[in-house]
Amino acid sequence: MSNNKTVWSSSQGDLRNKNQNTSHTKSLPPQQQTIYLHRETSGRNGTPVSLVKNLVLSVDDMKALAKKLKQQCGTGGTIKDGVIEIQGEHRQKISEILIKLGYKVKIAGG
């Protein structure tokens, strides 16, 4: 048995890890966006995570907003698939920050 693994590639190359939705997206002004805040604990051993969804931002603007939210909440976080994840239950605080920035905010989830 051979240890060689066959790899298939298209003419555009390997597309598995490219996030095409946010790589060329232009940011919408905050007044034109409605942000949804969710709370999730599944797959995290019961530890809550606040999710900031429905953002239409460029990659740089998304990173800047995530950094601001993490600093204001005093916690860690990340960006996954266009969703900002902030460690802990901080939906109320995130809501206040986003409203001051001009976003419309809806809090969802338990």
N, C-alpha and C positions, 0 to 999 in steps of 0.2 A: 504494500500500500504506500502511495506517495504522500509526502507532506506538502506538496504543492496545492495551493488553493486557487481556484479560478476566480478571477475578479472581472466583472463586467463594467464597462464605462460607456457613457453616451458621448456624443460629439461636444457637449458642453462641459464635460468633465464630471467629477463627483459632485452631485447636488444634494447629498444627504444632510450636510451640516450648514448649509447656507440658509439664513433666514431671509427669504425674498420679500416678505411683507414689510419689514421695517427697514431694510437696507436702503431703499430709495424713497421712502415715504417722506413727504414734507409735513411739517407740523401744522396742525390747524390751530387757530387762536383759541385760547381757553374759553371764551364766551360761546364758541360754537360746539363745545364738547360736553357730553354728559358722562361723568365718571361713575362707575359702580364699585362700591367697596364691599368685599366679601370676607367672611371669616372661614378658615378651613383648619381642620384638625386631622383629617384622615391621612393615614400613612406617616404621621409625625408623632406617634406615641402620645396622642392627646394634647400636644403642645400647640396652641393656636398660632396661626399666621394670618396677617391681614393682607388681602389681595386687592390691588388697584387695577381694575380692568377697564377695557373699552377706550384706551388711550390712542390717539392718532398723533404720534410724535415721531420725529426723526430719532435716530439712534443716539446722537449726542444730547438732544433735549431730554430723551428718556433717561439717560444716565444722570444728567444734571438734576432732574426731578427726583429720581431715586435717592441720590446723594442728599438732597435737601430734606426729604422725608426721613431718611435714616438719622440724620443729624438732629432734626427737631424731635424725633421720638426717642433718641438716645439708645438706638438698638441697631442690629445688623439687618441685612436684607440682600436681595438680589433681583435680577431681571431674568425671567424665563418666558420665552415665546410671546414677548410683547406685554407681559403682565409683571407689574412690580410686586414683589413679595417682601413684606416687612415682618420681622419676627415679633410675635406677641400680639395681643389684642389692643390695637391702636386705632381702630376705625374712627372713633369720635375725634381724636386729635388730628388724624390725617384729613378728615372731612373739613375741619376748621382751617387747616393750612391750604387745602385746595380751593375752598371758597374765597379765601383772601387773595388767591392768585387769579380768581375770576372764573373758575370751573363750576359747572352745575354738578352736584354730587347726590347720589342716591345710595343709601346704606342698605345692603341686602344680606340675607343669611342670618343664622342664629348665633 
